[in-house]
Amino acid sequence: MQTFSKNRFHRSVLIIAAILASLMSVATVTAAKIRYDLNADWSTTQNPNGFWSYDQNDVPISVFQQFWWGQSGWGYLWLGDGCIIKGSYFAGITDPYGNVIAPAFDWQPGDVMMHALSIPYGGGSTFLNVKWTSPEDGMIDITGRAWDGEIFADRDVSWMLIVGGNTIAQRSSVIGLHRGDSGAQFESNVIHRNALKNIRVKKGAVVEFRVMAETYYGHFVGISETITFIGPRMKGTSPVVAPVAASRVFDP
């Protein structure tokens, strides 16, 4: 009798262990967590760049060129207006109009900077933006900040964070804003009770960060953006268990 009870107990333990292993295996196979970082993923050779693209309106910028101060980035104008660049500031050199460039407001070596397109170059209807496209159905968390890179008393820029065509965060001015200020954080500028975490997206849904000149001339805005994607496991990714809770679904 005791032998029978022990055998039944052992069988029960084995069954439970098998069930747990199966559940963990399913979770492992069906979920993946991938981190996309605008700065770390930066490309000087291709656009679109993986799931990122550097655009004017809905079209990826096709020109990567050297600007007047000697550094290169994505943009059509050699003046650098309307460009996106990863590099260092160019204080101390003379610009094409004979002015000596003063120190930057908040621009550190290796920062990604976006120059909002000025009104005389089409900035009233053409917007510089960075886009990320979801590789699969899943959920995303967005973190980031935007700040004043190059301060001018007569220039200002606004920005919008858009997911699936819906604006979830925005700011009307970056003038005098350092990267460490609370007002620079995406989470400090969320609107309409939106959230930056557990956003459910469909394959092909687009996350867009857009900058616009609020004055006649635009200028440089620093941008740091990270998107953590949680969804079906893809080749070469590390498995994790996806969270259950999520906000509304954003389609392409």
C-alpha positions, -999 to 999 in steps of 0.1 A, spaced: 0 0 0 28 24 9 46 15 -23 15 23 -43 10 57 -26 47 66 -32 44 57 -69 12 77 -73 29 107 -55 59 105 -78 37 103 -109 18 134 -97 51 153 -92 62 143 -126 29 154 -142 31 188 -125 67 193 -135 58 184 -171 29 209 -171 51 237 -157 78 229 -183 53 230 -211 39 263 -199 73 278 -197 82 265 -231 51 281 -247 59 314 -231 95 312 -242 86 304 -278 58 330 -282 73 361 -266 104 382 -272 116 415 -258 137 437 -282 151 471 -274 154 497 -302 175 527 -295 177 556 -320 212 566 -310 227 532 -307 210 520 -340 221 551 -359 232 545 -395 253 567 -419 248 544 -448 211 534 -452 177 550 -448 154 534 -439 177 518 -413 161 485 -401 129 495 -384 140 532 -381 137 559 -408 148 595 -410 121 614 -429 107 646 -442 69 641 -440 64 605 -451 95 601 -473 129 589 -460 156 614 -467 177 601 -496 208 623 -492 236 618 -467 260 646 -471 286 668 -454 273 701 -442 292 734 -441 308 728 -407 324 696 -418 302 669 -403 277 647 -422 241 638 -417 208 631 -435 195 662 -452 190 680 -485 204 714 -477 241 719 -473 233 746 -447 220 718 -425 185 732 -422 160 703 -420 187 677 -413 191 649 -387 227 643 -376 247 624 -349 278 643 -340 294 671 -321 287 708 -320 307 732 -341 314 761 -317 342 786 -326 341 783 -364 327 809 -388 294 802 -405 287 810 -442 274 845 -432 306 855 -414 294 849 -378 314 830 -352 294 801 -338 289 805 -300 289 775 -276 259 751 -278 232 753 -253 230 715 -247 248 694 -273 272 666 -262 294 646 -286 274 617 -301 240 633 -296 214 628 -322 201 662 -333 172 672 -355 170 707 -372 134 717 -377 129 729 -413 127 767 -414 97 784 -430 116 798 -460 127 762 -469 92 747 -467 89 743 -429 53 754 -429 42 722 -445 72 698 -444 82 683 -411 114 665 -401 106 633 -383 121 600 -371 99 569 -375 100 534 -361 78 507 -376 66 477 -356 80 444 -369 51 423 -355 19 425 -335 28 431 -299 33 458 -272 57 486 -268 71 508 -241 85 542 -252 110 563 -233 128 594 -244 133 632 -242 137 662 -264 156 694 -255 171 726 -269 204 719 -285 213 753 -299 196 782 -283 187 814 -302 164 840 -286 144 843 -319 140 806 -326 118 779 -312 107 744 -321 77 722 -311 75 684 -312 49 656 -313 51 619 -305 26 600 -326 17 563 -325 -5 548 -353 -16 583 -363 -26 593 -328 -7 620 -309 1 607 -275 26 634 -263 35 669 -275 53 701 -265 49 735 -280 83 749 -271 118 737 -263 135 770 -258 159 770 -229 152 733 -221 181 711 -209 180 673 -214 178 668 -177 148 691 -171 115 674 -163 99 692 -192 122 675 -217 109 640 -208 83 624 -230 64 612 -200 60 648 -188 42 658 -220 17 630 -224 -18 642 -234 -54 629 -231 -46 603 -205 -24 584 -229 4 561 -217 39 554 -229 39 518 -215 21 487 -226 9 502 -259 -5 475 -280 5 478 -317 -2 459 -349 25 449 -374 34 479 -395 22 505 -369 44 536 -369 58 555 -340 68 590 -352 87 618 -334 81 650 -354 97 685 -350 83 717 -364 96 753 -365 75 776 -343 93 806 -356 105 818 -390 137 798 -386 140 764 -369 170 751 -350 185 720 -335 166 698 -310 183 670 -292 164 637 -293 168 605 -272 143 577 -280 141 541 -270 113 517 -279 110 483 -262 90 458 -282 74 428 -267 58 403 -291 62 370 -310 97 356 -308 118 363 -338 150 346 -349 180 358 -329 160 373 -300 161 366 -263 128 351 -250 108 367 -221 72 365 -210 51 393 -224 29 413 -200 -9 409 -201 -22 445 -195 -23 469 -224 -39 501 -236 -58 505 -269 -45 489 -301 -27 511 -326 -29 499 -362 -7 508 -392 
